């Protein structure tokens, strides 16, 4: 079932959803690996590997393909993937005949960017080794979008035979310091993110690193030679200004192009939620990979 964005936003306001989400980001519940169990129960052929104890699950479409999406979920670098992430992965596989690999990357506060980014890189390199003929793309929403961008910047700087050619980001968290003053002006409109609690989650993820280290906040890194980007965001989220900053940075870069879809009135990470308004953007991303 899909709901209207207006209805969901009103519900989130009534239950003060951003306080609830923020609190769980700062102090996450017990890890359950729910999405791993759910994926194991689907009818999609899959292969499961482990990278230092973290699952790497590859889903295979009905017809052979070389198009391969490396999928990094959102959740403030602290929360596990949700059933909504699973639904998007399955749609990419079934509707767009894409191979999709989901990585259960290390989460904060138990882990920090110093472990998460290198291990995510290791997972990507494992896929490149296992599927040497595949053309790789990245997908990330919210914190997963920040991690996808940090990964892309890192992969560009090392000598690899395979690098992602396309990157799609939904409401990416690009600046863990939340330094843009415009984000405060959007706090009242944002029904999902509480700025102070999100900042605390960012500090947990940064650990001993500076909040402006590109491993933590890729907005402070280089955007040269990253290939094609598609970025989707709503106007009613505190991370919206950082997407505008990204657009300006890429305009001044070399070897990188970006298509930006700004959707009026949409909340943070609306692409991932089962909204009537979100499905066209999920499909736009699927078509982008094709």
Rosetta silent file (secondary structure, phi, psi, omega in degrees, C-alpha in Angstrom):
SEQUENCE: XXXXXXXXXXXXXXXXXXXXXXXXXXXXXXXXXXXXXXXXXXXXXXXXXXXXXXXXXXXXXXXXXXXXXXXXXXXXXXXXXXXXXXXXXXXXXXXXXXXXXXXXXXXXXXXXXXXXXXXXXXXXXXXXXXXXXXXXXXXXXXXXXXXXXXXXXXXXXXXXXXXXXXXXXXXXXXXXXXXXXXXXXXXXXXXXXXXXXXXXXXXXXXXXXXXXXXXXXXXXXXXXXXXXXXXXXXXXXXXXXXXXXXXXXXXXXXXXXXXXXXXXXXXXXXXXXXXXXXXXXXXXXXXXXX
SCORE:     score description
SCORE:     0.000 S_00000001
   1 L     0.000  139.891  178.280    0.000    0.000    0.000 S_00000001
   2 L  -116.438  142.383 -175.819    1.196    3.497   -0.820 S_00000001
   3 E  -114.285  160.363  175.932    0.255    6.639    1.087 S_00000001
   4 L   -76.070  147.850  178.933    0.207   10.298    0.167 S_00000001
   5 H   -61.667  -37.796 -179.523    3.176   12.365    1.304 S_00000001
   6 H   -61.834  -43.348  179.510    0.845   14.882    2.941 S_00000001
   7 H   -63.032  -47.069 -177.795   -0.772   12.169    5.067 S_00000001
   8 H   -64.708  -41.093  179.129    2.568   10.679    6.153 S_00000001
   9 H   -62.332  -40.301  178.672    4.027   14.080    6.993 S_00000001
  10 H   -65.061  -41.122  177.647    1.020   14.895    9.180 S_00000001
  11 H   -62.361  -44.656 -179.701    1.330   11.563   10.990 S_00000001
  12 H   -61.397  -36.149  178.110    5.052   12.142   11.543 S_00000001
  13 H   -66.714  -44.261 -177.050    4.297   15.565   13.018 S_00000001
  14 H   -61.956  -42.854 -176.438    1.680   14.191   15.412 S_00000001
  15 L   -90.343    3.594 -178.950    3.949   11.442   16.762 S_00000001
  16 L    54.583   54.298 -173.596    7.028   13.723   16.734 S_00000001
  17 H   -58.129  -36.331 -175.566    8.804   11.263   14.467 S_00000001
  18 H   -67.759  -28.525  174.749   12.039   13.247   14.225 S_00000001
  19 H   -70.087  -41.011  179.818   12.580   12.975   17.985 S_00000001
  20 H   -65.103  -46.678 -179.817   12.009    9.220   17.833 S_00000001
  21 H   -64.499  -45.039 -179.383   14.301    8.726   14.838 S_00000001
  22 H   -60.664  -41.429 -179.486   16.987   10.983   16.284 S_00000001
  23 H   -63.972  -38.974  179.857   16.975    9.165   19.610 S_00000001
  24 H   -73.891  -26.846  174.559   17.438    5.775   17.918 S_00000001
  25 H   -67.524  -39.908 -178.686   20.278    7.134   15.795 S_00000001
  26 H   -74.583  -38.797 -178.907   22.107    8.296   18.918 S_00000001
  27 L  -131.712   81.244 -171.517   21.290    5.158   20.914 S_00000001
  28 L   -66.429  152.009  176.034   20.425    2.395   18.407 S_00000001
  29 L   -73.327  173.291  179.169   18.347   -0.650   19.332 S_00000001
  30 L   -57.085  137.098 -179.053   19.758   -4.180   19.360 S_00000001
  31 L   -68.853  132.101 -175.148   20.980   -5.272   15.924 S_00000001
  32 L  -120.833  -14.063 -176.694   18.557   -7.703   14.283 S_00000001
  33 L    51.539   44.755 -175.967   19.747   -8.047   10.659 S_00000001
  34 H   -62.046  -45.024 -175.741   16.118   -7.879    9.659 S_00000001
  35 H   -66.769  -32.964  177.699   16.709   -7.095    5.996 S_00000001
  36 H   -63.150  -41.697  178.325   19.123  -10.014    5.636 S_00000001
  37 H   -67.426  -38.731  179.804   16.466  -12.370    6.912 S_00000001
  38 H   -66.884  -42.711  179.487   13.838  -10.833    4.648 S_00000001
  39 H   -63.713  -33.372 -179.982   16.033  -11.041    1.565 S_00000001
  40 H   -67.910  -16.333 -178.236   16.724  -14.701    2.322 S_00000001
  41 L  -100.118    2.654  179.251   12.975  -15.330    2.073 S_00000001
  42 L   -82.483  168.822  178.022   12.468  -13.751   -1.354 S_00000001
  43 L   -91.651    9.405 -179.012   12.181  -15.679   -4.603 S_00000001
  44 L   -86.843  127.480  176.104   15.127  -13.778   -6.096 S_00000001
  45 L   -57.894  140.863 -176.521   18.290  -15.854   -6.651 S_00000001
  46 E  -150.870  161.870  176.022   21.091  -14.575   -4.448 S_00000001
  47 E  -131.677  134.125 -176.900   24.597  -15.144   -3.234 S_00000001
  48 E  -116.140  128.080  174.012   25.761  -14.234    0.286 S_00000001
  49 E  -124.439  170.924  176.723   29.344  -13.446    1.254 S_00000001
  50 E  -128.424  136.793  175.178   30.860  -11.931    4.390 S_00000001
  51 E  -117.443  104.715 -178.821   33.354   -9.098    4.699 S_00000001
  52 L    50.744   41.559  176.955   34.817   -9.081    8.223 S_00000001
  53 L    87.219    1.851 -179.321   31.537  -10.415    9.592 S_00000001
  54 E  -111.206  129.169 -172.772   29.299   -8.075    7.581 S_00000001
  55 E   -72.152  141.557  174.232   27.005   -9.570    4.982 S_00000001
  56 E  -124.411  107.616 -172.416   27.286   -8.769    1.284 S_00000001
  57 E  -111.351  120.814  178.953   24.150  -10.018   -0.466 S_00000001
  58 E  -106.914  126.029  178.297   23.933  -10.053   -4.257 S_00000001
  59 E  -102.320  137.747 -175.066   20.521  -10.396   -5.915 S_00000001
  60 L  -114.037  132.043  178.848   20.320  -11.684   -9.488 S_00000001
  61 L   -76.510  175.738 -175.380   17.635  -10.735  -12.029 S_00000001
  62 L   -67.517  -30.984 -177.384   15.813  -13.155  -14.287 S_00000001
  63 L  -116.584  144.533 -179.175   17.992  -12.389  -17.299 S_00000001
  64 L   -56.506  140.636  179.177   21.803  -12.133  -17.417 S_00000001
  65 L  -150.796  154.613  174.401   23.114   -8.598  -17.076 S_00000001
  66 L  -105.352    1.036  179.945   26.374   -6.755  -16.555 S_00000001
  67 E   -87.914  121.540 -167.173   24.687   -3.780  -14.869 S_00000001
  68 E  -133.961  120.536 -178.800   25.407   -4.017  -11.157 S_00000001
  69 E  -102.844  126.056  173.774   24.245   -1.655   -8.379 S_00000001
  70 E   -94.934  116.249 -165.705   26.141   -1.464   -5.084 S_00000001
  71 E  -107.222  122.850 -179.763   23.453   -0.480   -2.564 S_00000001
  72 E  -122.734  118.376 -171.981   24.164    1.484    0.642 S_00000001
  73 L   -84.378  160.086  176.315   21.218    2.189    2.924 S_00000001
  74 L   -90.734  176.203 -179.447   20.443    5.236    5.039 S_00000001
  75 L   140.787   31.849  176.434   19.855    5.536    8.780 S_00000001
  76 L    63.471   24.825 -176.205   22.210    8.154   10.194 S_00000001
  77 L    62.073    8.855 -173.167   25.136    5.683    9.918 S_00000001
  78 L  -125.185  -24.491 -174.752   23.567    4.050   12.988 S_00000001
  79 L  -102.733  147.061  177.639   20.365    2.258   11.958 S_00000001
  80 L   -71.920  164.119  177.839   20.019   -0.991   10.060 S_00000001
  81 L   -63.639  151.994 -177.565   18.328   -1.172    6.674 S_00000001
  82 L  -107.424  169.098  174.350   14.525   -1.258    6.678 S_00000001
  83 H   -57.975  -25.761  178.053   11.983   -3.263    4.672 S_00000001
  84 H   -64.857  -37.306  176.702   11.589   -0.148    2.506 S_00000001
  85 H   -64.775  -40.385  178.437   15.182   -0.543    1.332 S_00000001
  86 H   -59.264  -42.432 -178.062   14.481   -4.173    0.502 S_00000001
  87 H   -62.869  -38.185  178.440   11.510   -3.164   -1.659 S_00000001
  88 H   -67.755  -43.508  177.938   13.649   -0.787   -3.714 S_00000001
  89 H   -57.084  -46.098 -179.135   16.327   -3.417   -4.219 S_00000001
  90 H   -64.779  -35.894  178.493   13.724   -5.907   -5.415 S_00000001
  91 H   -66.892  -41.134  176.665   12.211   -3.345   -7.788 S_00000001
  92 H   -59.032  -41.184 -177.319   15.624   -2.661   -9.329 S_00000001
  93 H   -70.945  -50.176 -171.093   16.122   -6.399   -9.825 S_00000001
  94 H   -80.376  -40.451 -175.571   12.662   -7.341  -11.108 S_00000001
  95 H   -87.319  -34.107 -174.068   11.608   -4.278  -13.082 S_00000001
  96 H  -113.147    7.000  175.159   14.966   -3.077  -14.384 S_00000001
  97 L    52.296   44.540  178.741   16.862   -6.368  -14.604 S_00000001
  98 L  -102.888  142.819  168.257   19.717   -5.032  -12.494 S_00000001
  99 E   -80.716  130.935 -176.304   22.087   -7.057  -10.376 S_00000001
 100 E  -127.105  127.953  175.685   21.987   -5.505   -6.879 S_00000001
 101 E  -114.926  121.911  178.808   24.466   -6.019   -4.048 S_00000001
 102 E  -102.580  128.826  179.303   23.493   -4.848   -0.570 S_00000001
 103 E  -111.426  124.486  177.377   26.267   -4.362    1.984 S_00000001
 104 L   -83.206   73.083 -170.616   25.480   -4.498    5.702 S_00000001
 105 L   -68.836  157.512 -179.085   28.199   -1.977    6.491 S_00000001
 106 L   -60.920  135.552 -174.674   29.550   -1.335   10.037 S_00000001
 107 L  -107.473  152.633  172.421   27.310    1.009   11.994 S_00000001
 108 L   -84.160  158.545    4.148   27.943    3.698   14.598 S_00000001
 109 L   -85.819   -2.019  179.988   28.384    4.177   17.476 S_00000001
 110 L   -64.894  -29.992 -178.325   30.123    0.777   17.657 S_00000001
 111 L  -128.893  161.197  178.195   32.116    1.721   14.546 S_00000001
 112 L  -126.041  177.802 -178.508   33.278    4.954   12.966 S_00000001
 113 H   -57.879  -29.401 -179.597   34.110    6.179    9.461 S_00000001
 114 H   -62.665  -25.276  175.570   37.689    4.990    9.919 S_00000001
 115 H  -100.477  -40.472 -172.289   36.377    1.416    9.767 S_00000001
 116 H   -64.599  -47.536 -177.086   33.187    1.807    7.756 S_00000001
 117 H   -65.807  -49.145  178.118   34.618    3.445    4.625 S_00000001
 118 H   -60.864  -36.932 -179.636   37.604    1.072    4.180 S_00000001
 119 H   -71.796  -34.550  175.230   35.423   -1.987    4.787 S_00000001
 120 H   -66.051  -38.548  174.269   32.839   -0.711    2.302 S_00000001
 121 H   -61.521  -41.233  179.007   35.658   -0.260   -0.189 S_00000001
 122 H   -62.332  -39.916  177.417   36.752   -3.841    0.491 S_00000001
 123 H   -62.993  -42.485  178.509   33.215   -5.043   -0.207 S_00000001
 124 H   -63.374  -44.677  179.988   33.174   -3.166   -3.497 S_00000001
 125 H   -63.137  -34.561  176.292   36.557   -4.583   -4.499 S_00000001
 126 H   -61.601  -43.070  177.843   35.269   -8.064   -3.666 S_00000001
 127 H   -64.741  -42.144  179.284   32.381   -7.530   -6.081 S_00000001
 128 H   -62.458  -32.325  177.968   34.720   -6.194   -8.756 S_00000001
 129 H   -73.740  -43.175 -177.304   36.825   -9.345   -8.352 S_00000001
 130 H   -71.769  -31.215 -176.041   33.841  -11.717   -8.438 S_00000001
 131 L  -127.516   68.737 -172.085   32.154   -9.974  -11.386 S_00000001
 132 L   -64.726  -19.599 -178.648   35.013   -8.569  -13.497 S_00000001
 133 L   -94.328   -3.364 -176.448   32.819   -7.945  -16.544 S_00000001
 134 L   -77.956  151.384  171.908   30.120   -5.970  -14.707 S_00000001
 135 E  -100.992  117.221 -171.444   29.550   -2.229  -15.003 S_00000001
 136 E   -95.027  143.096  173.583   29.133   -0.904  -11.472 S_00000001
 137 E  -129.663  161.012  176.870   26.888    1.867  -10.195 S_00000001
 138 E  -115.431  145.243  168.845   26.300    3.170   -6.674 S_00000001
 139 E  -131.760  136.196  175.298   23.060    3.891   -4.865 S_00000001
 140 E  -151.458  137.972  174.678   22.786    5.542   -1.474 S_00000001
 141 E  -116.329  142.175  178.201   20.017    7.262    0.452 S_00000001
 142 L    52.991 -120.980  178.332   20.553    9.698    3.351 S_00000001
 143 H   -62.405  -34.098  175.301   23.660    8.522    5.245 S_00000001
 144 H   -61.672  -29.937  175.113   24.066    5.794    2.631 S_00000001
 145 H   -68.844  -39.291  175.444   24.287    8.610    0.091 S_00000001
 146 H   -64.378  -43.043  179.024   27.093   10.217    2.070 S_00000001
 147 H   -65.025  -40.427  177.867   28.887    6.884    2.311 S_00000001
 148 H   -61.012  -40.201 -179.997   28.413    6.253   -1.416 S_00000001
 149 H   -70.588  -41.419  176.152   29.962    9.631   -2.212 S_00000001
 150 H   -61.047  -41.182  178.479   32.893    9.106    0.180 S_00000001
 151 H   -62.822  -46.003 -179.620   33.435    5.696   -1.398 S_00000001
 152 H   -60.397  -42.665  178.265   33.365    7.114   -4.922 S_00000001
 153 H   -63.056  -40.090 -179.154   35.909    9.778   -4.009 S_00000001
 154 H   -69.065  -43.898 -179.465   38.153    7.152   -2.424 S_00000001
 155 H   -63.497  -33.351  178.201   37.880    4.704   -5.332 S_00000001
 156 H   -63.988  -30.128 -174.019   38.821    7.471   -7.764 S_00000001
 157 L   -87.708   -4.252  178.960   42.065    8.046   -5.874 S_00000001
 158 L  -119.018  159.487 -175.306   43.296    4.456   -6.008 S_00000001
 159 L   -83.610   99.151 -179.680   44.323    2.292   -8.954 S_00000001
 160 L  -125.700  142.252  176.315   41.371    0.012   -9.628 S_00000001
 161 L   -70.498  -24.507 -178.812   40.338   -1.726  -12.851 S_00000001
 162 L  -125.775  127.553  173.043   36.672   -1.080  -11.995 S_00000001
 163 L  -130.418  155.070  177.886   35.104    2.134  -10.720 S_00000001
 164 L   -63.488  135.002  178.581   31.438    3.151  -10.524 S_00000001
 165 L   -94.253  -25.535 -179.626   30.282    4.904  -13.685 S_00000001
 166 E  -134.894  144.064  179.419   26.989    6.169  -12.287 S_00000001
 167 E  -132.916  125.240  174.247   25.938    7.282   -8.805 S_00000001
 168 E  -114.156  132.012 -177.435   22.349    7.878   -7.678 S_00000001
 169 E  -127.976  134.361  175.318   21.725    9.590   -4.350 S_00000001
 170 E  -114.113  117.396  179.286   18.443   10.175   -2.527 S_00000001
 171 L    46.549   53.276 -173.254   18.507   12.963    0.091 S_00000001
 172 L   -67.593  143.743  174.069   22.231   12.392    0.732 S_00000001
 173 L   -93.850   99.127 -171.358   23.835   13.392    4.036 S_00000001
 174 L  -100.721  -17.079 -176.427   26.951   15.083    2.708 S_00000001
 175 L  -134.862   98.847 -178.242   27.992   17.255    5.656 S_00000001
 176 L   -66.557  -18.145  179.012   27.994   15.618    9.090 S_00000001
 177 L   -79.303  -14.164 -179.206   28.814   19.005   10.638 S_00000001
 178 L    49.774   46.426 -170.356   25.464   20.418    9.406 S_00000001
 179 L   -81.317  -17.752 -176.439   27.263   23.713    8.998 S_00000001
 180 L   -70.404  121.554 -177.046   24.996   25.364    6.421 S_00000001
 181 L   -62.645  -21.860  179.672   22.869   27.974    8.261 S_00000001
 182 H   -66.363  -22.416  179.878   19.988   27.351    5.852 S_00000001
 183 H   -65.082  -33.693  178.841   19.459   23.946    7.466 S_00000001
 184 H   -66.480  -35.735  179.887   18.268   25.624   10.664 S_00000001
 185 H   -66.430  -23.597 -178.061   15.672   27.570    8.709 S_00000001
 186 L   -95.156   -0.182 -174.573   14.260   24.267    7.416 S_00000001
 187 L   -59.010  -39.448 -177.346   14.107   22.574   10.826 S_00000001
 188 L   -68.284  -34.261 -178.877   10.414   23.298   11.329 S_00000001
 189 L   -76.156  -27.604 -175.685    9.491   21.855    7.917 S_00000001
 190 L   -75.984  118.755 -176.890   11.548   18.685    8.369 S_00000001
 191 L   -97.484    0.606 -174.182    9.324   16.001    9.915 S_00000001
 192 L  -120.375  -27.223 -175.283   11.983   13.280   10.037 S_00000001
 193 L  -119.257  127.761  172.910   15.303   14.802   11.139 S_00000001
 194 L   -98.374  117.999 -169.554   16.043   16.694   14.360 S_00000001
 195 H   -57.585  -46.488 -176.132   19.183   18.729   13.703 S_00000001
 196 H   -64.318  -40.801  179.263   20.753   18.481   17.176 S_00000001
 197 H   -70.896  -37.897  176.634   20.235   14.713   17.394 S_00000001
 198 H   -63.680  -39.407  177.543   21.454   14.202   13.835 S_00000001
 199 H   -61.550  -38.351  178.135   24.574   16.227   14.687 S_00000001
 200 H   -66.058  -40.136  176.136   25.206   13.911   17.636 S_00000001
 201 H   -62.899  -37.338  177.263   24.874   10.889   15.356 S_00000001
 202 H   -64.121  -39.708  177.617   27.383   12.542   13.014 S_00000001
 203 H   -65.502  -38.144  176.547   29.858   12.987   15.849 S_00000001
 204 H   -60.854  -42.822 -178.473   29.474    9.310   16.765 S_00000001
 205 H   -69.454  -36.710 -178.984   30.249    8.310   13.180 S_00000001
 206 H   -67.696  -36.004 -178.334   33.223   10.684   12.925 S_00000001
 207 L    60.756 -122.785 -178.963   34.889    9.296   16.054 S_00000001
 208 L   -83.644   -9.122 -179.873   38.425   10.687   16.197 S_00000001
 209 L   -80.105  156.576  173.337   38.183   12.198   12.708 S_00000001
 210 L   -68.940  147.838  176.724   37.220   15.793   12.039 S_00000001
 211 L   -64.487  -18.064  178.743   33.617   16.339   10.987 S_00000001
 212 L   -99.104    7.043  173.465   35.005   17.988    7.861 S_00000001
 213 L   -68.532  131.297 -178.682   37.158   15.006    6.892 S_00000001
 214 L   -57.655  -22.914  174.702   35.878   13.789    3.464 S_00000001
 215 L   -64.648  -28.588 -179.241   35.620   10.259    4.876 S_00000001
 216 L   -96.868  -45.316 -175.508   32.928   11.646    7.178 S_00000001
 217 L  -128.749   91.801 -174.188   31.574   14.570    5.121 S_00000001
 218 H   -65.082  -12.393  176.796   32.237   14.126    1.386 S_00000001
 219 H   -60.296  -22.021 -179.191   31.068   17.665    0.615 S_00000001
 220 H   -93.513    4.277  177.910   34.595   18.706    1.655 S_00000001
 221 L   -94.943 -171.942  179.280   36.266   16.309   -0.797 S_00000001
 222 L   -92.613  141.289 -179.756   36.993   16.595   -4.516 S_00000001
 223 L  -111.207   18.150  177.180   34.262   15.991   -7.075 S_00000001
 224 L   -74.998  140.411  169.277   36.476   15.625  -10.114 S_00000001
 225 L    55.602   52.236  176.964   36.102   12.566  -12.356 S_00000001
 226 L  -108.291   -0.360  178.500   33.264   10.810  -10.577 S_00000001
 227 E    87.574 -144.188 -176.004   31.174   10.061  -13.686 S_00000001
 228 E   -99.993  133.525  177.672   27.416   10.650  -13.877 S_00000001
 229 E  -118.926  141.979  167.537   25.335   11.615  -10.842 S_00000001
 230 E  -125.513  123.095 -176.754   21.585   11.677  -10.314 S_00000001
 231 E  -125.048  130.413  179.055   20.486   13.319   -7.060 S_00000001
 232 E  -121.339  132.697  179.489   16.917   13.487   -5.749 S_00000001
 233 E  -152.879  160.673  176.630   15.898   15.554   -2.717 S_00000001
 234 E  -102.829  161.362 -179.677   12.917   17.361   -1.226 S_00000001
 235 L   -82.334  -14.551 -175.494   12.643   21.014   -0.272 S_00000001
 236 L  -104.115   46.239  177.737   11.332   20.238    3.239 S_00000001
 237 L  -139.556  145.727 -175.344   14.449   18.617    4.680 S_00000001
 238 L   -69.093  -13.673  178.281   17.385   20.090    6.546 S_00000001
 239 L   -90.076   -3.986  179.840   19.822   18.392    4.152 S_00000001
 240 H   -56.065  -44.368  179.689   18.399   20.191    1.118 S_00000001
 241 H   -59.433  -31.914 -179.521   20.950   23.067    1.288 S_00000001
 242 H   -69.871  -29.268  175.012   23.832   20.575    1.108 S_00000001
 243 H   -67.180  -38.621  176.086   22.442   19.207   -2.149 S_00000001
 244 H   -65.586  -38.108  175.748   22.537   22.757   -3.529 S_00000001
 245 H   -63.617  -40.843  177.492   26.143   23.049   -2.347 S_00000001
 246 H   -59.814  -43.705  179.343   26.928   19.783   -4.104 S_00000001
 247 H   -58.548  -42.871  179.421   25.476   21.147   -7.317 S_00000001
 248 H   -67.222  -38.476  178.797   27.723   24.217   -7.112 S_00000001
 249 H   -63.901  -40.724 -177.355   30.784   22.096   -6.361 S_00000001
 250 H   -72.484  -30.891  175.162   30.144   19.856   -9.347 S_00000001
 251 H   -59.965  -29.951 -178.494   29.658   22.830  -11.658 S_00000001
 252 L   -95.561    4.496 -176.892   33.271   23.762  -10.835 S_00000001
 253 L   -96.084  174.307  176.378   34.580   20.189  -11.199 S_00000001
 254 L  -120.048  143.025  173.740   35.986   18.251  -14.140 S_00000001
 255 L    72.522   18.291  178.823   34.842   14.874  -15.441 S_00000001
 256 E  -137.702  134.117  174.811   31.615   14.809  -13.403 S_00000001
 257 E  -120.960  155.675 -176.923   28.056   15.591  -14.467 S_00000001
 258 E  -144.952  131.613  170.559   24.996   15.872  -12.269 S_00000001
 259 E  -108.627  124.560 -176.387   21.257   15.845  -12.799 S_00000001
 260 E  -112.387  125.792  176.453   19.398   17.270   -9.808 S_00000001
 261 E  -111.968  106.461  176.997   15.729   16.554   -9.113 S_00000001
 262 E  -101.501  124.462 -174.498   14.349   18.860   -6.413 S_00000001
 263 E  -111.993  117.125 -175.198   10.788   17.973   -5.413 S_00000001
 264 L   -61.825  130.755  173.456    8.721   20.714   -3.816 S_00000001
 265 L    79.555   -1.031 -177.314    7.262   19.931   -0.393 S_00000001
 266 L   -84.610  146.125 -177.913    8.819   16.480   -0.077 S_00000001
 267 L   -84.314  173.707  179.230   10.319   15.287    3.203 S_00000001
 268 L   -58.972  135.316  173.896   13.729   13.776    3.837 S_00000001
 269 L    58.819   30.088 -176.516   14.409   10.454    2.084 S_00000001
 270 L   -61.376  -26.002 -179.778   10.929   10.434    0.559 S_00000001
 271 L   -58.321  -35.562 -174.738   12.198    8.247   -2.302 S_00000001
 272 L   -78.787  -26.837 -174.649   12.622    5.307    0.099 S_00000001
 273 L   -79.678  152.734 -179.324    9.185    5.556    1.736 S_00000001
 274 L   -77.052   66.948 -179.455    6.092    3.851    0.249 S_00000001
 275 E  -102.309  151.829  175.197    4.541    7.109   -0.934 S_00000001
 276 L   -60.232  -34.538 -175.267    2.444    7.642   -4.038 S_00000001
 277 L   -80.820  -13.695 -172.624    4.804   10.434   -4.995 S_00000001
 278 L   -85.808  -31.769 -171.881    8.027    8.421   -4.541 S_00000001
 279 H   -58.035  -40.083  177.784    7.653    5.606   -7.060 S_00000001
 280 H   -59.297  -30.410 -179.658    8.288    7.743  -10.173 S_00000001
 281 H   -80.633  -32.572  171.550   11.649    8.774   -8.697 S_00000001
 282 H   -60.855  -44.198 -179.833   12.590    5.196   -7.818 S_00000001
 283 H   -69.341  -32.780  175.682   11.848    4.326  -11.438 S_00000001
 284 H   -62.291  -39.014  177.665   13.807    7.336  -12.666 S_00000001
 285 H   -67.145  -43.117  176.699   16.822    5.975  -10.799 S_00000001
 286 H   -57.651  -42.663  178.399   16.244    2.511  -12.286 S_00000001
 287 H   -68.168  -35.485  177.071   16.122    4.025  -15.767 S_00000001
 288 H   -58.612  -40.962  179.781   19.245    6.079  -15.007 S_00000001
 289 H   -69.289  -28.252  179.825   21.181    2.867  -14.350 S_00000001
 290 L   -78.139    0.000    0.000   19.996    1.407  -17.651 S_00000001
